[in-house]
Amino acid sequence: MIAQAGRTARPTSSCHEAFLKIVPAIERYCRLVFRKASAEAREEAVAEAIALAYQAYLSLVRRGRAPVPETVRFRVDFSEWLAGLSSRNRAVAESLAMSHSTGEVARRFGLSPGRISQLRGEFRQSWSRFEEEPDSPQVATTA
């Protein structure tokens, strides 16, 4: 069931085109989130999520706060990339992304600073591969 928007303004074609640019990223993320649902339920959930995302996007536009498509795409893609990591590596990557130092992350996870530096390099390579092949992400899962 799709939530009804209170008052909808007619979107401009440029607004609609900007949203369409981020739909593939939204769809990839939703398929990942709903991957355990039956095919029919997954299709329905993905369609509903895209519709709700469009309503939210229009709401931001009306308030003069339209997101930059690249920023939105990065946030969705980064979450999808993180989801493919082991739980420990995901936590390490998130800590590094929050600008914690190599030493801080090493102490927190009981690893050597050298191993954190190795993981940082593996994450960089994995992210590069992910960006090149958005429909078939390859992520680092080494411990």
CYANA upper distance limits for C-alpha pairs under 8 A (distance plus 0.5 A):
  1 MET  CA     48 GLU  CA      7.77
  2 ILE  CA     48 GLU  CA      6.52
  2 ILE  CA     51 ALA  CA      7.83
  2 ILE  CA     52 LEU  CA      7.63
  3 ALA  CA     52 LEU  CA      7.81
  5 ALA  CA     55 GLN  CA      7.51
  8 THR  CA     58 LEU  CA      8.46
  9 ALA  CA     58 LEU  CA      8.35
  9 ALA  CA     62 ARG  CA      8.14
 11 PRO  CA     15 CYS  CA      6.64
 11 PRO  CA     16 HIS  CA      6.88
 11 PRO  CA     58 LEU  CA      7.74
 12 THR  CA     16 HIS  CA      6.77
 13 SER  CA     17 GLU  CA      6.50
 14 SER  CA     18 ALA  CA      6.53
 15 CYS  CA     19 PHE  CA      6.83
 15 CYS  CA     61 VAL  CA      8.43
 16 HIS  CA     20 LEU  CA      6.70
 17 GLU  CA     21 LYS  CA      6.98
 18 ALA  CA     22 ILE  CA      7.70
 18 ALA  CA     69 PRO  CA      7.22
 19 PHE  CA     23 VAL  CA      6.99
 19 PHE  CA     54 TYR  CA      7.63
 19 PHE  CA     57 TYR  CA      7.98
 19 PHE  CA     69 PRO  CA      7.91
 20 LEU  CA     24 PRO  CA      8.32
 21 LYS  CA     69 PRO  CA      7.69
 22 ILE  CA     26 ILE  CA      6.87
 22 ILE  CA     69 PRO  CA      6.78
 22 ILE  CA     72 VAL  CA      7.80
 22 ILE  CA     73 ARG  CA      6.46
 23 VAL  CA     27 GLU  CA      6.47
 23 VAL  CA     50 ILE  CA      7.63
 24 PRO  CA     28 ARG  CA      6.61
 25 ALA  CA     29 TYR  CA      6.71
 25 ALA  CA     73 ARG  CA      6.54
 25 ALA  CA     76 VAL  CA      6.83
 25 ALA  CA     77 ASP  CA      7.08
 26 ILE  CA     30 CYS  CA      6.61
 26 ILE  CA     50 ILE  CA      7.38
 26 ILE  CA     73 ARG  CA      8.36
 26 ILE  CA     76 VAL  CA      7.16
 27 GLU  CA     31 ARG  CA      6.57
 27 GLU  CA     46 VAL  CA      6.94
 27 GLU  CA     50 ILE  CA      7.62
 28 ARG  CA     32 LEU  CA      6.82
 28 ARG  CA    135 ASP  CA      8.05
 29 TYR  CA     33 VAL  CA      6.75
 29 TYR  CA     76 VAL  CA      6.98
 29 TYR  CA     77 ASP  CA      7.85
 29 TYR  CA     79 SER  CA      8.41
 29 TYR  CA     80 GLU  CA      6.45
 30 CYS  CA     34 PHE  CA      6.44
 30 CYS  CA     45 ALA  CA      8.37
 30 CYS  CA     46 VAL  CA      6.14
 30 CYS  CA     49 ALA  CA      7.81
 31 ARG  CA     35 ARG  CA      6.00
 31 ARG  CA     42 ARG  CA      7.59
 31 ARG  CA     46 VAL  CA      7.14
 32 LEU  CA     80 GLU  CA      7.93
 34 PHE  CA     42 ARG  CA      6.19
 34 PHE  CA     45 ALA  CA      7.85
 34 PHE  CA     46 VAL  CA      8.20
 35 ARG  CA     42 ARG  CA      7.49
 37 ALA  CA     41 ALA  CA      6.37
 37 ALA  CA     42 ARG  CA      5.84
 38 SER  CA     42 ARG  CA      6.37
 39 ALA  CA     43 GLU  CA      6.68
 40 GLU  CA     44 GLU  CA      6.81
 41 ALA  CA     45 ALA  CA      6.56
 42 ARG  CA     46 VAL  CA      6.53
 43 GLU  CA     47 ALA  CA      6.63
 44 GLU  CA     48 GLU  CA      6.62
 45 ALA  CA     49 ALA  CA      6.54
 46 VAL  CA     50 ILE  CA      6.72
 47 ALA  CA     51 ALA  CA      6.75
 48 GLU  CA     52 LEU  CA      6.60
 49 ALA  CA     53 ALA  CA      6.49
 50 ILE  CA     54 TYR  CA      6.67
 51 ALA  CA     55 GLN  CA      6.85
 52 LEU  CA     56 ALA  CA      6.72
 53 ALA  CA     57 TYR  CA      6.51
 54 TYR  CA     58 LEU  CA      6.61
 55 GLN  CA     59 SER  CA      6.69
 56 ALA  CA     60 LEU  CA      6.82
 57 TYR  CA     61 VAL  CA      6.78
 57 TYR  CA     66 ALA  CA      7.26
 57 TYR  CA     67 PRO  CA      8.16
 58 LEU  CA     62 ARG  CA      6.62
 58 LEU  CA     66 ALA  CA      8.34
 59 SER  CA     63 ARG  CA      6.87
 60 LEU  CA     64 GLY  CA      6.67
 60 LEU  CA     65 ARG  CA      5.31
 60 LEU  CA     66 ALA  CA      5.48
 60 LEU  CA     67 PRO  CA      7.92
 61 VAL  CA     65 ARG  CA      5.96
 61 VAL  CA     66 ALA  CA      5.00
 67 PRO  CA     71 THR  CA      7.66
 67 PRO  CA     72 VAL  CA      7.19
 68 VAL  CA     72 VAL  CA      6.90
 69 PRO  CA     73 ARG  CA      6.49
 70 GLU  CA     74 PHE  CA      6.53
 71 THR  CA     75 ARG  CA      6.75
 72 VAL  CA     76 VAL  CA      6.82
 73 ARG  CA     77 ASP  CA      6.47
 74 PHE  CA     78 PHE  CA      6.20
 75 ARG  CA     79 SER  CA      6.71
 76 VAL  CA     80 GLU  CA      6.78
 77 ASP  CA     81 TRP  CA      6.53
 78 PHE  CA     82 LEU  CA      6.56
 79 SER  CA     83 ALA  CA      6.67
 80 GLU  CA     84 GLY  CA      7.33
 81 TRP  CA     85 LEU  CA      7.72
 81 TRP  CA    127 TRP  CA      7.82
 81 TRP  CA    130 PHE  CA      7.68
 81 TRP  CA    137 PRO  CA      7.61
 81 TRP  CA    139 VAL  CA      7.25
 82 LEU  CA     90 ARG  CA      6.19
 82 LEU  CA     93 ALA  CA      8.36
 83 ALA  CA     90 ARG  CA      7.88
 84 GLY  CA    138 GLN  CA      8.42
 84 GLY  CA    139 VAL  CA      6.45
 84 GLY  CA    140 ALA  CA      8.37
 84 GLY  CA    141 THR  CA      8.10
 85 LEU  CA     89 ASN  CA      6.35
 85 LEU  CA     90 ARG  CA      5.84
 85 LEU  CA    139 VAL  CA      6.81
 85 LEU  CA    140 ALA  CA      6.73
 85 LEU  CA    141 THR  CA      5.76
 86 SER  CA     90 ARG  CA      6.43
 86 SER  CA    141 THR  CA      6.08
 86 SER  CA    142 THR  CA      8.35
 86 SER  CA    143 ALA  CA      8.37
 87 SER  CA     91 ALA  CA      6.75
 88 ARG  CA     92 VAL  CA      6.73
 88 ARG  CA    143 ALA  CA      8.30
 89 ASN  CA     93 ALA  CA      6.48
 89 ASN  CA    141 THR  CA      7.62
 89 ASN  CA    142 THR  CA      8.38
 89 ASN  CA    143 ALA  CA      7.60
 90 ARG  CA     94 GLU  CA      6.59
 91 ALA  CA     95 SER  CA      6.64
 92 VAL  CA     96 LEU  CA      6.72
 92 VAL  CA    105 VAL  CA      7.31
 92 VAL  CA    109 PHE  CA      8.12
 93 ALA  CA     97 ALA  CA      6.52
 93 ALA  CA    120 ARG  CA      8.09
 93 ALA  CA    123 PHE  CA      7.91
 94 GLU  CA     98 MET  CA      6.71
 95 SER  CA     99 SER  CA      7.29
 95 SER  CA    100 HIS  CA      6.29
 95 SER  CA    105 VAL  CA      7.14
 96 LEU  CA    100 HIS  CA      5.82
 96 LEU  CA    101 SER  CA      7.50
 96 LEU  CA    102 THR  CA      7.99
 96 LEU  CA    105 VAL  CA      7.68
 96 LEU  CA    120 ARG  CA      8.48
100 HIS  CA    104 GLU  CA      6.66
100 HIS  CA    105 VAL  CA      6.93
101 SER  CA    105 VAL  CA      6.75
102 THR  CA    106 ALA  CA      6.53
102 THR  CA    113 PRO  CA      6.30
102 THR  CA    116 ILE  CA      6.74
102 THR  CA    117 SER  CA      7.53
103 GLY  CA    107 ARG  CA      6.69
103 GLY  CA    113 PRO  CA      6.12
104 GLU  CA    108 ARG  CA      6.66
105 VAL  CA    109 PHE  CA      6.71
105 VAL  CA    111 LEU  CA      8.48
105 VAL  CA    113 PRO  CA      8.41
105 VAL  CA    116 ILE  CA      7.80
106 ALA  CA    110 GLY  CA      6.21
106 ALA  CA    111 LEU  CA      5.16
106 ALA  CA    112 SER  CA      5.91
106 ALA  CA    113 PRO  CA      5.79
106 ALA  CA    115 ARG  CA      8.38
106 ALA  CA    116 ILE  CA      6.71
107 ARG  CA    111 LEU  CA      6.97
107 ARG  CA    112 SER  CA      8.12
111 LEU  CA    115 ARG  CA      6.85
111 LEU  CA    116 ILE  CA      7.45
112 SER  CA    116 ILE  CA      7.02
113 PRO  CA    117 SER  CA      6.78
114 GLY  CA    118 GLN  CA      6.79
115 ARG  CA    119 LEU  CA      6.63
116 ILE  CA    120 ARG  CA      6.58
117 SER  CA    121 GLY  CA      6.91
118 GLN  CA    122 GLU  CA      6.78
119 LEU  CA    123 PHE  CA      6.46
120 ARG  CA    124 ARG  CA      6.69
121 GLY  CA    125 GLN  CA      6.79
122 GLU  CA    126 SER  CA      6.51
122 GLU  CA    140 ALA  CA      6.92
123 PHE  CA    127 TRP  CA      6.47
123 PHE  CA    139 VAL  CA      8.27
123 PHE  CA    140 ALA  CA      6.89
124 ARG  CA    128 SER  CA      6.73
125 GLN  CA    129 ARG  CA      6.80
126 SER  CA    130 PHE  CA      6.62
126 SER  CA    138 GLN  CA      6.93
126 SER  CA    139 VAL  CA      5.53
126 SER  CA    140 ALA  CA      6.15
127 TRP  CA    131 GLU  CA      6.65
127 TRP  CA    139 VAL  CA      7.65
128 SER  CA    132 GLU  CA      6.83
129 ARG  CA    133 GLU  CA      6.74
129 ARG  CA    137 PRO  CA      7.74
129 ARG  CA    138 GLN  CA      6.94
129 ARG  CA    139 VAL  CA      8.37
130 PHE  CA    134 PRO  CA      6.14
130 PHE  CA    136 SER  CA      7.94
130 PHE  CA    137 PRO  CA      5.26
130 PHE  CA    138 GLN  CA      6.24
130 PHE  CA    139 VAL  CA      7.54
131 GLU  CA    137 PRO  CA      8.46
133 GLU  CA    137 PRO  CA      6.60
